[in-house]
Amino acid sequence: MKIDLILKIAEVVLAVLLIASILLQSRGTGIGAAFGGGGNVYRTKRGAEKKLFQATILIAILFFGVSLAGILL
């Protein structure tokens, strides 16, 4: 019973983090543009944008794993 509660709480926390990390990524723009800056030129992800992108992938993998563990237990 206790492990089910822990998995459900972890799933909710990861879901909120995943939603937040996806919303921080504006399609086709950088983080600066999301907070009012310009920049209509395509460029590769660097710095904070790259870290946010990698964190989103990591959170998605963790969310999938926790959800799968919740189903199997």
N, C-alpha and C positions, 0 to 999 in steps of 0.2 A: 504494500500500500504506500509506503513512504517513498519508494523509488518512482511510483507513478506521479505523485505530487511534485517531486523534484523535476521530473521530465516535463510535466505540463507547465511549470513555472519557467523552466529554461526555454521551452518552445515559445511562450508568450514574449519573453524578454528578447529572444532572437528575432521574432517576427517584428517587434517594434524597431529594433536596430536595423533590420533589413529594409523596412519601409523608409526609415529616416535616411539611410545611406543611399537608397535609390532616389529619393526626392531631392537630395543634395546635388545629384548629378543632373544638370540640365542638358538636354539633348543638343549636341552641336555647339555647346558653349562651355567655357571654363567656369571654374568656381567664382572667379572675379565677376563674370557676367551675371551670375545668379544673384550677386549682391549689388548690382547696379553698374558694374563696369561694362565696357564694350568689348568687341573682339569678334568680328565676323570671319576671321581667317582660320582655315583649318590648320591645326597643328597637333603634334603628338602630345600625349598626356605626360606631364612632368610634375615633379614635386608633390604637392598636396593632392592634385587630381589623380595622379597615379596611385598614391597610397589609398585614397578613398575607393578607387576602382578595385584594387587588390583586396581591401577590407570587405567590400561588398561581395566579392567572390567567396572569400573565407566565411563570411557570415551565412551565405546561401548554402555552402557545403555543410556547415555545422547545423543549420536549421534542418536540412534534409536528413542528416544523420540522427538528430534528436527525434525528429518525427518518425523516422523508420524504427528507431528503438522503442518509441512509445507504442507503435503498432504491434511489434513483435513480442512485447512483454505483456 
